Amino acid sequence: MSVEALTLAEAAPIMRDALKDRAYRATPLGLEVSRYYRWKKNEWGATQDTMRDYEATLARLALFFADLELSGLAPPVGTERLREFIAYHWTTKTNGDDVSARTRAKVRSILIDFFEWAVRERGLAGNPARAIAVPKKRDTSIETFPPSLVEAIITAQTYPADIVGTALVLKYGLRRGGIMRLQRRSFDFERRLVTVKTKGGRIYPLPVTEAWIWRRLGELDLLVEWADDDFLLYRQDTRRMRVPVDEASEVLDLGRGKKVGYADVVRRYHNRSAPTGKLVHLWWYRCLERAGVVDTGTTAGMNMHRGRHTAATELLRATHDLKLTQLLLGHKDIRSTSMYAQLDTADLAAALRTMKGEEN
């Protein structure tokens, strides 16, 4: 019986379907991945976002080596097989661009963690991913928002939740996951602290010192029924509704002096259903659109993480204290902080002028 090989185009939808319905678990490696998944989620305590990233990578591993048992990936042969796997999936994107070193480093980290578990729990003879070198990152310029634009973005907002949210991104360096998880209970009005929950299950207290931010939160309390479990970011819909004539964008004359007005009315819903990453992403670009930073309908090119770099850089510029900047960002490792906060030649020149003045 002859067996015809599938082309890449024919194999791609089959692999996508196997990822969606978790059919990859029917393979020998997939069975091990499912065991690891349960351990990582239930015993290690990984968040759902983390598990989604891990499963996506390891499901590909199980499908790529669908004919192998776990022992088939023991080093040194397993190391070469993993290099082949990484090269196949994470060398170039569909548009021909190179996959970033950061992405490949993340894949390597996931593989190391999975195979550490396999060595410990399943008796694998060594971790094949350990021998794979960390991808070298190219020097990249880190862009920040200038202070004038930070103020413009915040002041362009009119709804209290938008004002508070943009301020926490641009002035206090919250990442998308941190903003996504903010609830009414996260804000301690008495001590003026915000409890930030971020990736990897990390939780840290963040002092918010500007009184106007707390006033805006108080305004939100008056505008909506906001329970402790409800989230700061909201779902919204826009409907064409009847409104007072002086507020209408369209007025219909019914005759005999009677007129009715209609307008598109935005309704916002704060509830205990956690916002998705996509909702937070679209919320951010709506805020930028109000400030005139991006054109209507733009959803790329000005990502939220730039706000985190901005907050870190401004604090480092003001204090020259990397440890304080680490506390602001909630980093475990200060080396991560050093990559976020980037001073420039103007800061160097100012420091040199200060030194010169002290010498004189």
N, C-alpha and C positions, 0 to 999 in steps of 0.2 A: 504494500500500500504506500503510495507516494504522499508526502506531507509538504504542502506549500508553505513557504515562509511568508509571514505578513510583512507588508511594508510599514514604515514608521507611521504613515498617515492612517493606515488601517489599525495599527496597534494602539494609537493614541486614545481613541474613544473607548476602547476596551479597558485601558488602564484607568481612565477617568471614572468610568462606571464602577470599577472595582474599588476605587477610593471612596466614592459616594455611598455605596451600600455595604462597605466594609467586607467585601468578598475577599480581600487580601488575607483575612484571618484564616482562610481555608488552606493557605500554604504553610509549610513547616515553620518558616520564619515568622509568618503572620501570627501563628499561635503563640510564639514567644513574645512578639510585640504586644499582643493582647494581655498577656500576663504582666509584662512590664507596665503597660498602660494602667492596669488596676492598681499596681503597687505605687506608681508615681502619683496617681490621683488620690487614692484612699489612705496610704500610709505616709508618703512623703508630703502630701497636701498641696499639690500643684493646682493652680487656678485653671479655669476652663480655657482661658486664652492661651496659656502655656501649653495645655494638653492639645489644643487644636494645632499649634505649630509643630509639636513633637510628633503627633500622629501623622500629619501630612508627610513629614520626612521619612518616618519609619515605615509607613505604608508603601511608599515608593521603594524602599529597601526590600521589603518582603516580596513585592511584585518583580523587581529587577532580578532577584535571586530566588525565584519561585521554585526552582528545582533543588535548592540546597537546604540541608539541615543547619542548625546553628553552628555545629562543629566545623562546617565547611568554611566558616569565616574566622577560624582561629589563626593567629599570626604564625609564620610570616605570610603565608599565602593569602590569608584574609585581608591583610593590609593592602596588597596589590589589588584585590578584588574591590575593596572600598574605594581605592583611587579611581578605578575604572567606573564605578557607580557615580562618584562625585563628578568626574569629567563628563559623563554622559548627561547628567541632569543640570549641572551648575557651571558650565563653561560659558555658554552664550545664551542670550534670551532669544525669543522668537523673532525679534526685530534685528538681530545680528549684533546687538551691543553685548559687551562683556558683563557677566554677572559680577556684582561688587564683591570685594574681598570681605566685607562685613557679612554678606549673606553666606558666603562659603565658610567663614569662621563660625557662624551660627550653626550651620549644618554639621560641621566638625564637632562642635560642643555637644549637640544632640546625640551624635553617634558615640562619642566618648561616654556619655552618661548611660546610654542603653547598654553598651558592652561592659561597663563597670558593673552594672546590675547583673548582666549575664555571667560574669566571672564569679560574682559573689553568690548569686542565687541559683545559677544553673550549671555551675562547674565548668564554664568555658576556660580553655587553657590560654589565658592572656587576652588583653584588650587590643584588638587590631587597629583601633582608631588612634591610639596614643602615638604611634610612629608617624602619623600624617602631620606635616608641618603646618603651623598657623599661616594662613595666607598673608602675604605682605600687603599692607595697606598703602596706597599711594597718598602723597600729600594732597589734601583737599582744602579749599578755602571754605571757611565756615561763615555763613552770612548771618547778620543780625539786623534787627530793626533799629533805626536811629531813634533817639528819645522823642523827637517831635512826632514821629509816626506812631510810636507807642501811645502817646497821649491822644493822637487823632483817632486811632482805632477805638480806644476805650470811650472817648467822649461822643463818638458817632452812634453809640448804642443808646437806646431809650428804655428797653425792658430791663428791670433790675438783674435778672439772672444772666443776661448777656453782658451787662456791665461788670458784674462780679466775675464771671467766667473769663472774659478777656483779660481782666486785671490779674487774675491768678496765673494765667498763661504767660503774660508779657512781663509782669513785675515779680512774680514769685516762682516762675519756672516749672509749673505743673505740666507734665506730659499728658498725652491724650488719655491714657489709662487712668491717670489721677483725676482728671476732670470728669471722666466717665463715671467714676465711682463715688463722687461727692453726693451725699444725702443731707437732708436737714440736720440730722444728728451729727454730721461731721463738723458742724460749726459750734464752737464753745464761745458764746457771747461774753460770758463773765471773764474768762481768761484771755479772750481774743486769740484763740488757737484753732487751727484747722487740722483735723486728722486726715492725713493723706494715705490712701491705699493705692499702691502701684504694683508694677509687674513683679512676678515672683513671690507674691503674697507679702511684700514688704509694707510695713505701716510706720509712719513717722509723723510727729507733731510739727506743725509749721506755724510760727507766730506771724499773724497778719496785723501790722502795726498801724495801718492807715484807717482812721475812724470812718471815712466816707464809705469804705467798702462795707463796714458793718451797718451803716445807715441804709445802704441799698438792700442789704439782706433784710433789714427791718421793714422796708417798703414792700419787699416781696411777700413777707408774712401778712401784710395788710391786703395785698392784691389777690392772693390765692389761698385756698385751704391747703396748706403745705404741712403734711404730717412728717414725723421724724424719719420714717422709712422712705419718703419720697425723694427723688433725685433732683439735683439742681438743674440739670439739662432736661429738656422737655421734648415731647412730640408735638407737632403742630399740623394744622390743616388750614387751608384758605378756602372760604366759601363766599359765593355771591349772596349777599343778604340785604334786607331792607334796613335802612338806617335813617336817622334824621336828615332832612334835606340839606342842612348846612354842613353835614359831614359826608355827603354823597359825592361819588365821582360821576354818577349818571343820574339825571333827574328826568322823570317822566311827567308830562303835563296831562292830567286826566280831564281837564276842562273844568269850567266853573270855579277856577281858582284853586283847584285841588291838585297838589303835586306829591309825588312819592320819590324817595331817593334810594339808590342802591350803591353798594360798594363791596369790594373784596375785603372780607373781614378775616384776620388771622386769629385763630384760637389756639391757645397753648395748653398742654396737659402735663402737669407734674404728677407722677405717680410712682409706685414702688416697683415698676417694671424697669429694669436697668437699661439705659440706652445702649445701642450697638455702636461699634466703631464707626460704621458708615454714617450713622446719625450725627455723631460728634464731628466727623470730618465735614459733613455738609453744613452743620451749625457754624463751624469755624469760617468757612468761605462765605456764608451769609453775613457774618460779622464784618469780614474784610470788604465785602461788596458795599455795605452801608457806609463804610469809611472812604469809599472810592479807591481802594487799594487794588482791587481786581475788577474786571468787567463783569456784567451780569451773566450768570451761568457758568463762570469759571470755577473749576473744582481741582485745579492743580497748579503747581509752580510757586506756591507761597505757603509751604506746609507749616503746621502748628509747631513742629519741633524747633523752628527758627526762633520762636518766642522763648523757648527754654534756654537756647544759647544766648539770647539777648539778656534775660534775667541774670544768668550766671556771669556774663561778661561785665554787666553794669555793677554788680555787687563786688566782683574782684577789682574792678577799676576804682571803686569808692573806698574799699577797705584794704586792698593788697593782701588779703588773707584767704588763702585757698581752702583752709579748714572751714571757715564760715561758709564759703561757697559750697563746699561738700554738704554741709548741714542743710543749706537751702534746697539743694537738689535731691537730698535723701540718698546719696550714693553710699554704698558699703566701702568701696575702694576709691581712695582719693585720686588714683591714676585715671579713673573715669572722669572725674571732675576736671582734671587738667586738660582733657580733650574738649570739654564743653566751653570752658571759659577761655576766650582767646583775646589777649591784648594785641595792640598793633604798634606800628612805629611811632605814632603820635603819643601813645602812652610811654614808650621808651624815651622819646624826646623830653616829655614833661619830667620824667624821673631824673634824667641827666641834668636838666636845668635846675632841679631842686638840689641835686648833689653839688652842682657848681656854686649855687647860692650859699650852701652851708660851708663850703670851703672858703668862700670869701668872707 
